Amino acid sequence: MSGKLYVVGTPIGNLEDMSPRAVRTLSEVDFIAAEDTRVTLKLLNRFGIKKEMLSYYEHNKNVKGNLIIKRISEGENCALVSDAGMPAISDPGEELVRQARDVGIAVESVPGPSALITAISISGFPCGRFCFEGFLSVNKINRRRHLEELKDEKRTMIFYEAPHKLCATLGDMLAFFGDRKITVVRELTKIHETVYAAALSEALDYYTQNAPRGEFVLIIEGKREEEKRYTAEDALKLATELVNDGLSASAAAKRAAEITGNKKGDIYKALTKGQQR
């Protein structure tokens, strides 16, 4: 009988965010697949856990993935962890989960902190609909192609970014998105956590003059719809329809003015002039 793969969320900074269930799971599995065993060792030591670890990261995921799947298939339980947050989100763990599902291995989530959800919750931007775009490519052409595809996106957008790429990314965002609002969240839940809200141009100027440090989450407002401009003819047409629906000329003119932004007096004059003919 095969074992199980546990996808375990770990703190994104503050170790007090580690859940009791995550501690228990890491203590009970047979081995842990870790993005960086040195980082995970610090976490295990903090909670007094002694457990075998295998490194599993982008450049060894094909070889190590097969080994991990083999061991689980033979009955062992494995916990998958990343350096911080939920594994498989902009993380090679995505491939291990796919491999496990492809061969019928049970996969169970032990949820924990997530940088993208934590960041958008304090960004001040609409959270009802958003899209997560992860890390942009280091390759300039691919990065700009990605942004070109998103320039008309109306939902709030979330990106991850490394400090050495931040200014180039902000410059490209300004070029493709225009001077939209951005919230730059840095070092979430850590001592130096900062939340910087500004226009893209201001953010670019700030980080050009102040060398970026730490890991960043960028939240960008979606494209705003153009406000409809109502002509005097539009306002008169609306007021006429309201009169036909039973409103008085004065009430119809007032309502049409509220909707169209045209002056009530002008609408009323045009409306009553038409009624007098």
N, C-alpha and C positions, 0 to 999 in steps of 0.2 A: 504493500500500500504506500502510495507516495505521500510526501510531507506537504507542507504549505509554505507559501511565500507571503511574508508579512511586510507590507509597505508602511514603514514607521516614520512619522513626522517627528522632527527634533527641533529644538529652539533655534530661532534665527539670530539670537544674540544673548538674551537673558536666560540663563539656565533654569531660573525659577519657572519658566514656561513649560518645562518637561512634565508630561502627564504621568500619573501613577501607572496607567495602563501601558504606556510606552516603556517605562522602567521595567515593569513585570515582563513584557514581551521580550525585551532584550535580554533579560535574565534567564528566560525559559527556552529560547530557541537553541538549536544546536550550533549555529554559527551565524555570523553577521557579514553581509556584503556591504562594504563601505567605500564611498567615493575617495576618501583620503583616510587611511587607517590612523594616521597621526592625530587628525582632528577628532575622529571618533574615540580614540583612546582617552583623550582628555575628558570627554563626556562620560565614558564608562567609569573612569576613575572617580569622577565627581559623585557617582551613584553606587560605587563599590561593586561594579559588575566586572567579572572576569570571564571573557568569552573569546573563542577563536574568531579571527577576522580574516576576510579575503578582500583584497583591493579590487574594486570594480569601477572603472572610469572610462572615459571616452576612447582612449587609445588601447585599452586591453579588453573591451567589452565583448568582442567576438569570441576570444579564447576563454576568458573567465566566465562568460555567460553560459557557454556549453557545460563547463565544469559545475557551475552552480546548479543548473537545471538537472544535470545527472545526479548530483547528490540529493536534491529534493525528490527526484523520481524514485530514488532508492530508500526514501522514508525519512530523511532529515528535514527539519524545519529551519528556514532561513529568514532573517530579518534584513530588509534592504533599507539602508539609510544614506542620505546625502550629507554634505558638510553642514547644511542648515536648511530647515524647512521641510516641505513635503517632497519626497523623491519623485522622479519622473516628470517634474515640471521644469522645463528647460534643463533637462538632466538626462544622462544616459540610462538611468533606471527605467525610462520609458521602454527601451528595447528589451530589458529583462522581463518586465511585466508581460510584454507581447509574447515573448518566447514561452513563458509559463502558461499563458492562456492557450497558446497554439497546441501544447501537448496535454492539455487538460489538468494542469496543476491548479489547485485552489489558490486564489490570491485574496488576502484580507487586508483592508486598510486600518491602520491605527493612526487616526488623524491627529495633526498637530499644527503648529503655526505655519502660515504661508505669507511670504513677503508681499506678494501682489495684492492679496485680500487685505492684509494689515495696512498697506500703503493707501489703497483707494478709500478705505474707511475713514482716513483722516485727511484726505486730500481736499475735500470741499467740492469735488466734482460729482455730477450725477452718477449714482452707483447702480441704478436699476438695470441699465444695459451698458455693457462695456466689452471691449475685446482685448485679449492679452496677446502681445506680439513677441514676447521674449527678448532675446538678445538680437540686435541687428548685426549683420555680417561685418567682419573686419574689412572685407573687400569693398572698396569705395563704390564700384559699379553696382554690385549686388545690394549694398545698403541703400543706394539711391533708387534702385528699381523697386525695392520693398516700400520705401516711403512714397514713391510715385503711385503705387497701388492703393495707398491709404489716404491720399490727399482729400478724397471726397467722403471718407468715413465719418458718419454722424455720431457714432457712439464714442464714449470716453475710451481713450487708448492707454494701455499700460505697457511699458518697456522696462527691461533690465539693462543696466549699463555699467561697465567697468570704468574706473577713474581715468585711465590713460586714453580712453576713447570718447569721453564725455563731451569735450568741446567740439570735436568733429561732428558728433551726432547732433548736438544742439544747433550747429551751423547748418547742417543739412535739413533738419526739421524746420528751421526758420525759412529756408529756401523753398521747401515743398508745401508747408502748411500755412505760411504767413505768420504774422506776429500774434499767434494764439496764446491763451493762458496755459501755464504749465505749473505743476507742483513737483518739485524735486525732493524726494525723501531719501535721506542718507542714514546709514548705520542704524536701521530699525531695532528698537528695544535695547540698544547698547548705550553706554555712557554718553557718547557724542552724537546721539540721534538728533537730526535736524530736519525740519520741514520748511522748505523755501518755496513760497508761491510768488510768481511774477509772470510777466510777459516773456515769451521766448527770447526776444532781443535782450531783455534785462538779464535773464539767466545766463545767456552766452557771455555778456560783458562781465558779469560777476565771476563766473568760473574761469574766464580767460585771465582775470586779474588775481584770482585766488585759486591756487592749484587744487584740483579735486582730490579728495582722499576718501577711501572707504568704498563700499558698494552702494550703488544707486538704483532707485526705482523712479521712473519718470512717468507721470500721469499727465496726459495731454487732452485738452478739451476737443470734442469732435467738431466737425464742420458745422457752423451755424447756418440755418436756412435763411435765405434772403427774406427780409420783411416785405410783404406785399404792399405795394404803393397803390392807393386808391385815388382815382381821378375824381373830379367834381361830378362827371357823368356816372361813375360807379356809385358815388354817394347818393345821387338823385334816384338812381334805379333802385337801390336798396330801400330808400325812404318810401318810394312809390309802392314797393312790394309790401312794406309794413303797413301802409295806409290801407291797401287792399285786404290785408289780414285783419283790419279792424282798429288799428291805432289812429289817434288823432294826428293831424299834420304836425303839431308841436311835439308830441311824444315820438313820432316817427323820425323827425329831424334830430331830436336829441339822441335817440338810439343809434341812428346812422352816423352821427358825429362821433359817438363813443367808439364805434367799430372801425370807421375809416380814417379818423383823425382830421377830417375836414371840419370847417366851422359850422356850428348849428345854424347860425343866422343865414349863412349862404345857402345851406341846404333847404331851410324853411322857405326862403324867398323863391328859390327855383321850384320848389314843390308846389307852393300856393300859386305861383304864376301859371304853372301848368294846369292847375285845377280850375283857374279862372277862365281858361280858354274854352 
